[in-house]
Amino acid sequence: MVKVARTVVVRSQPLPRKVFLILCELIAMYRNMVEQLVIHAIENDVRSFVKLKASRYSYLRELYPSLPSHYAYTACQDASIRVKSFHKLKRMGRTDRRYPSVNKISVWLDDHLWRMDGLTSIRIATHRGWIRVELEPNKLYWKYVNRGWRIASEAKLKLDRKSRRIEIILVFKKDVEVYKPRGYISVDVNENSIAVLVDGIVYIFETGLKDITLGYYYRRKSVQEKYDKIYGPGSRIEKRVMGKLRERGKKRDIRFKIANIVVGIAREKQYAIIMENLGKEPAKRMLNRIKDPQLRHRIYQSSLKGTQKTIALEAEENGVPTLYGNPRGTSSECPIHRAKIVYGNGSRIGVCSVGGEKWHREVVGTLNLLLRVVGGDGSAALSLRPQPVDGSPMPLGSTATHEPTWIARETWVRWKSLEAILNYPLGTNG
């Protein structure tokens, strides 16, 4: 049994003028407290929440006697986290400021400062008493509510002055039971596809992220060239037009849909998911040896780590175990002979330098990843020995391993299970 927590941002309905002004005053007082606490902590080298609270709690209570006392408590929590992050940046040489800046404020709320009032409204303690705010719950909020998740006692509050609304950041918690895996599926995330090895068959789900990235790259470039000539670089109109582009939303939608399919396969079969251990900021390491600006942009926007994280979060919610293996050389080593695989220029099919077997890059990559995590001497790959490549197209569900089973994006986005995808009559091959 593991404890799982998820954060959901819920916007409120437009606030009445009186409530809006009260919240503006509340946030101004909270900001002032955090700023003073940060300065005091830096000047006196206070780095722990306990010491900061002990030294400044009484002063804050005297400074704002009408404010509920727990705001002084949560402000100390907020400031201590900011100070620790500031010292970390100092050690890394990423800031030369004397004090950390307090630009964006989210008011920390504990169980004494807020409470749910039904499912669509909350009550917040302020210096003017308790106020009630109506919410506009989104799909994600109802997803966790309807699935039995409980709302934690901690929350955060942000004020949007332009729309005169608030954003309440809620934390949902649930105890999830993780099953003991009966088998494994390995997942290889690439720029334009995701390869999944299930029971000896490699399925490649085409994501189209490369085309989305390039399309928006040229759209942004044309917008910049157009509005820079008229209004100058960085104009408000240019930023407004850029803000209407939906690249992030489209990519997020693809990641969540593919995560649902992968986790659905694992959960149905009671398998564990194996993925590559990419480490921190894998895109930056790849960019060090690439000079082409367009390719650098594609790699940076490919979000390999983000796709893996989405799959891992979905797996955690459903009690699916996840494991990670070393990705180094997984697509260049024959799983049978442990010898180098030689690829032609731009070809996805290579030949083992010892045994002469022909392997598809995604097939050998997912298989080697599986063997590295589960263990074995490569004998499991003998049953997957590839057949001669004759150039003929592979039907959906094929068991031949020299070519994977390609599933076009327009096919898999319609369905939520692998069985439904394979039975879809319009499925196409790559």
C-alpha positions in Angstrom: 0.0 0.0 0.0 1.4 3.4 -1.0 0.2 6.9 -0.4 -0.4 8.8 -3.6 -1.0 12.6 -3.8 -2.1 14.7 -6.8 -2.5 18.5 -7.2 -5.5 20.0 -8.9 -6.0 23.7 -9.6 -9.6 24.9 -9.4 -10.7 28.4 -10.4 -13.5 30.3 -8.7 -16.4 32.1 -10.2 -15.9 35.9 -10.5 -15.7 37.3 -7.0 -18.0 40.0 -5.7 -16.3 43.3 -5.3 -16.3 43.2 -1.5 -14.8 39.7 -1.4 -12.2 40.6 -4.0 -11.0 43.6 -2.0 -10.8 41.5 1.2 -8.7 38.9 -0.6 -6.4 41.7 -2.0 -5.8 43.0 1.5 -5.1 39.5 2.8 -2.6 38.7 0.1 -0.9 42.1 0.6 -0.4 41.3 4.3 0.8 37.8 3.6 3.3 39.0 1.0 4.7 41.6 3.5 5.1 38.9 6.1 6.9 36.6 3.7 9.2 39.4 2.5 10.2 40.3 6.1 10.7 36.7 7.0 13.0 36.1 4.0 15.1 39.1 4.8 15.4 38.2 8.5 16.3 34.6 7.6 19.1 35.7 5.2 20.6 38.3 7.5 20.5 36.0 10.6 21.4 32.8 8.7 18.2 31.1 9.8 17.5 28.1 7.5 14.9 26.0 9.4 11.2 26.6 9.8 11.3 25.9 13.5 13.9 28.6 14.2 12.3 31.1 11.9 8.9 30.6 13.6 10.4 30.8 17.1 12.1 34.1 16.3 9.4 36.0 14.3 6.0 34.5 15.2 5.3 36.9 18.1 6.4 39.9 16.0 4.1 38.9 13.1 1.1 38.5 15.5 1.7 42.0 16.8 2.1 43.4 13.3 -1.2 42.0 12.1 -3.4 41.4 15.1 -6.6 41.1 13.1 -5.2 38.3 10.9 -5.8 34.7 12.0 -2.7 33.5 13.8 -2.1 30.5 11.5 -1.2 32.9 8.6 1.9 33.7 10.6 2.6 30.0 10.9 2.1 29.2 7.1 4.1 32.4 6.1 7.1 31.0 8.1 6.7 27.7 6.2 6.6 29.5 2.9 9.6 31.7 3.7 11.7 28.8 4.9 11.2 26.9 1.7 12.2 30.0 -0.3 15.3 30.5 1.7 16.4 26.9 1.3 15.9 27.1 -2.5 17.8 30.5 -2.5 20.8 29.0 -0.7 20.8 26.0 -3.2 20.9 28.4 -6.1 23.8 30.3 -4.4 25.8 27.1 -4.1 25.2 26.3 -7.8 26.2 29.8 -8.8 22.9 30.5 -10.5 22.1 33.8 -8.6 24.0 36.8 -7.4 21.2 38.5 -5.5 21.5 39.4 -1.9 18.0 38.3 -1.0 15.5 36.0 -2.8 12.8 37.8 -4.7 9.2 37.4 -3.6 7.4 38.0 -6.9 4.8 35.4 -7.1 2.7 34.7 -4.0 0.5 31.7 -3.2 -1.0 31.9 0.2 -0.5 28.7 2.1 -3.6 27.5 3.9 -3.7 24.9 6.7 -6.8 23.2 8.1 -7.5 26.2 10.4 -7.6 28.7 7.5 -10.0 27.0 5.0 -12.6 24.3 4.6 -14.7 22.8 1.9 -18.4 23.9 1.9 -19.9 21.1 -0.1 -18.3 20.2 -3.3 -18.5 23.4 -5.2 -17.6 26.1 -2.7 -15.0 26.8 0.0 -14.7 29.1 3.1 -11.6 31.1 3.8 -10.6 32.7 7.1 -9.5 36.3 6.7 -8.9 39.5 8.8 -12.6 40.3 8.1 -14.0 36.9 9.2 -14.9 33.9 7.1 -15.8 34.4 3.5 -17.5 32.0 1.0 -16.2 31.5 -2.5 -18.0 29.6 -5.2 -15.8 27.3 -7.4 -16.0 26.2 -11.0 -14.8 22.6 -10.7 -13.0 21.1 -13.8 -12.9 17.6 -15.2 -9.8 16.7 -13.2 -11.4 17.7 -10.0 -14.5 15.6 -10.6 -12.2 12.7 -11.7 -10.6 12.5 -8.3 -13.8 13.2 -6.4 -15.8 10.5 -8.2 -12.9 7.9 -7.7 -13.0 8.3 -4.0 -9.9 10.4 -3.4 -9.9 12.5 -0.3 -9.0 16.2 -0.2 -6.1 17.0 2.1 -6.1 19.7 4.7 -3.4 21.8 3.1 -4.1 24.1 0.1 -2.8 27.2 -1.6 -4.6 30.3 -2.8 -3.6 32.5 -5.8 -5.4 35.7 -6.9 -6.0 36.6 -10.5 -6.6 40.3 -10.5 -7.4 40.6 -14.2 -10.3 38.2 -14.1 -11.1 38.9 -10.4 -11.0 35.2 -9.6 -9.0 33.0 -7.3 -7.2 29.8 -8.0 -7.4 27.3 -5.2 -4.6 24.6 -5.4 -6.1 21.4 -3.8 -4.2 18.2 -2.9 -6.0 14.9 -3.3 -4.7 11.8 -1.5 -5.4 8.1 -1.7 -3.9 4.8 -0.5 -3.2 2.6 -3.5 -2.4 -1.1 -3.4 0.5 -2.1 -5.7 0.1 -5.6 -7.0 3.0 -8.1 -7.5 3.8 -8.2 -11.2 3.2 -11.4 -13.2 5.3 -10.2 -16.1 6.8 -7.1 -17.6 6.3 -4.7 -20.5 9.1 -2.3 -21.6 8.5 1.1 -23.0 10.9 3.1 -25.2 9.9 6.8 -25.6 11.2 8.5 -28.8 10.7 11.9 -30.4 7.9 10.8 -32.7 6.7 7.5 -31.3 6.5 5.2 -28.3 7.5 1.6 -28.6 5.9 -1.0 -26.2 7.1 -4.6 -25.9 4.1 -6.8 -24.8 4.4 -10.6 -24.8 7.1 -10.7 -27.5 5.4 -8.2 -29.8 6.6 -4.6 -30.2 3.9 -2.1 -30.8 4.9 1.4 -32.0 2.4 4.1 -31.3 3.0 7.0 -33.6 2.6 10.3 -31.7 3.3 12.9 -34.4 5.0 15.1 -31.8 7.8 15.9 -34.3 5.3 17.4 -36.8 3.5 19.3 -34.0 6.8 20.7 -32.8 8.0 21.8 -36.3 4.6 23.2 -37.2 4.4 25.4 -34.2 8.1 26.3 -34.6 7.4 27.9 -38.1 4.2 29.4 -36.9 5.9 31.2 -34.0 8.7 32.3 -36.4 6.2 33.8 -38.8 4.3 35.6 -36.0 7.5 37.1 -34.7 8.6 38.3 -38.1 5.2 39.8 -38.8 4.7 41.7 -35.5 8.3 42.6 -35.0 8.2 44.7 -38.2 5.0 46.5 -37.1 5.2 46.9 -33.3 8.8 46.0 -32.5 10.2 42.9 -30.7 8.3 41.6 -27.6 5.1 43.7 -28.1 1.9 42.9 -26.1 0.0 42.1 -29.3 2.7 39.6 -30.3 2.6 38.0 -26.9 -1.2 37.8 -27.1 -1.1 36.0 -30.4 1.6 33.6 -29.2 -0.5 32.9 -26.1 -3.3 31.5 -28.3 -1.2 28.8 -29.8 -2.1 25.4 -28.4 1.1 23.4 -28.8 1.4 22.6 -25.1 -2.2 21.5 -24.8 -1.9 19.2 -27.8 1.2 17.6 -26.6 -0.2 17.1 -23.1 -3.3 15.5 -24.6 -1.2 13.0 -26.5 0.9 12.2 -23.5 -2.1 11.5 -21.3 -3.8 9.3 -23.9 -0.8 7.2 -24.5 -0.2 6.9 -20.8 -3.7 5.6 -20.3 -3.2 2.9 -23.0 0.2 1.7 -21.7 -1.0 1.6 -18.1 -4.2 -0.1 -19.2 -2.2 -2.9 -20.9 -0.1 -3.4 -17.8 -3.0 -3.3 -15.4 -5.1 -5.8 -17.4 -2.2 -8.3 -17.5 -0.9 -7.4 -14.0 2.5 -6.5 -15.5 5.1 -4.0 -14.4 6.2 -1.2 -16.6 9.9 -0.9 -17.5 11.3 2.5 -18.8 14.7 4.0 -19.5 16.4 5.9 -16.6 17.0 9.2 -18.5 18.3 11.0 -15.4 17.9 14.7 -14.9 17.4 17.1 -17.9 18.3 14.5 -20.6 17.6 17.1 -23.4 20.5 19.3 -22.2 23.0 16.5 -22.4 21.9 15.7 -25.9 22.1 19.3 -27.0 25.8 19.6 -26.0 26.8 17.8 -29.2 24.2 19.3 -31.6 24.6 22.6 -33.4 21.7 22.6 -35.8 19.2 25.1 -34.3 16.1 23.4 -35.6 17.2 20.0 -34.3 18.1 21.5 -31.0 14.6 23.0 -30.7 13.0 19.6 -31.6 15.0 17.8 -29.0 14.3 20.4 -26.3 10.6 20.3 -27.1 10.3 16.5 -27.5 9.6 16.1 -23.8 10.9 12.5 -23.4 11.1 12.9 -19.7 7.6 14.5 -19.6 6.1 11.5 -21.4 7.8 9.1 -19.0 6.6 11.1 -16.0 3.0 11.0 -17.3 3.1 7.3 -17.7 4.7 6.9 -14.2 2.1 9.1 -12.5 -0.8 7.2 -14.2 0.8 3.9 -13.2 1.1 5.1 -9.6 -2.6 6.0 -9.5 -3.5 2.5 -10.7 -1.1 0.5 -8.5 1.1 -0.5 -11.4 4.8 -1.1 -10.5 7.4 0.8 -12.5 11.0 0.0 -13.0 13.9 1.8 -14.7 16.9 0.5 -16.6 20.1 1.9 -18.0 19.4 3.1 -21.6 23.0 3.2 -22.8 23.5 1.2 -26.0 20.1 -0.6 -25.8 19.5 -0.2 -29.6 23.1 -1.0 -30.7 23.6 -4.4 -29.0 22.3 -7.7 -30.2 20.4 -9.3 -27.3 21.5 -12.8 -28.4 25.2 -12.4 -29.0 25.9 -9.2 -27.1 27.6 -8.0 -30.3 27.3 -4.6 -32.1 24.4 -4.1 -34.5 25.4 -2.3 -37.7 22.8 0.1 -39.2 22.8 1.6 -42.7 22.5 5.3 -43.2 19.2 6.4 -41.8 17.9 2.8 -41.6 15.9 1.5 -38.7 17.0 -2.1 -39.4 20.5 -3.3 -38.5 22.4 -6.5 -38.7 24.2 -8.3 -35.9 27.9 -8.2 -36.6 28.3 -11.8 -35.2 25.1 -13.8 -36.0 23.8 -11.8 -38.9 20.3 -11.5 -37.5 18.3 -8.5 -38.6 16.8 -6.3 -35.9 14.6 -3.3 -35.9 15.9 -0.5 -33.7 12.8 -0.2 -31.6 12.5 -4.0 -31.2 16.0 -4.5 -30.0 15.8 -1.4 -27.8 12.8 -2.5 -25.9 14.1 -6.1 -25.6 17.5 -5.1 -24.3 15.8 -2.8 -21.8 13.7 -5.7 -20.5 16.7 -8.0 -20.2 18.7 -5.4 -18.3 16.1 -4.9 -15.7 14.7 -8.4 -15.4 18.1 -10.2 -15.9 19.1 -13.0 -18.1 21.8 -14.0 -20.6 19.8 -13.2 -23.7 18.3 -16.7 -24.1 14.8 -15.2 -23.9 15.6 -13.5 -27.2 16.0 -16.8 -29.0 12.2 -17.2 -29.2 12.0 -13.7 -30.7 14.7 -14.5 -33.4 13.8 -12.2 -36.4 12.8 -13.5 -39.8 14.4 -12.4 -43.1 13.3 -8.9 -44.1 11.3 -9.2 -47.4 9.9 -5.6 -47.4 6.2 -6.8 -47.1 3.9 -4.8 -44.8 3.3 -6.2 -41.3 -0.4 -6.7 -40.3 -1.6 -5.5 -36.9 -0.9 -8.2 -34.2 1.9 -9.8 -36.1 4.4 -11.9 -34.1 7.4 -11.4 -36.4 9.9 -9.3 -34.6 12.2 -8.0 -37.4 9.5 -5.4 -37.9 7.3 -3.9 -35.1 3.6 -3.5 -35.3 3.0 0.1 -36.3 -0.2 1.9 -35.1 -1.0 5.3 -36.6 -2.0 8.1 -34.3 -5.4 8.5 -35.9 -6.1 4.8 -34.9 -5.0 4.6 -31.3 -6.4 8.0 -30.2 -9.9 6.7 -30.8 -9.6 3.8 -28.2 -8.4 3.3 -24.7 -7.3 -0.4 -24.8 -4.9 -2.4 -27.0 -7.5 -5.0 -27.8 -9.8 -2.3 -29.2 -7.0 -0.8 -31.2 -6.0 -4.1 -32.8 -9.6 -4.9 -33.7 -10.1 -1.5 -35.4 -10.5 -2.2 -39.1 -8.9 1.0 -40.3 -5.6 0.5 -38.5 -2.5 1.2 -40.7 1.1 0.2 -40.6 4.1 2.5 -40.7 
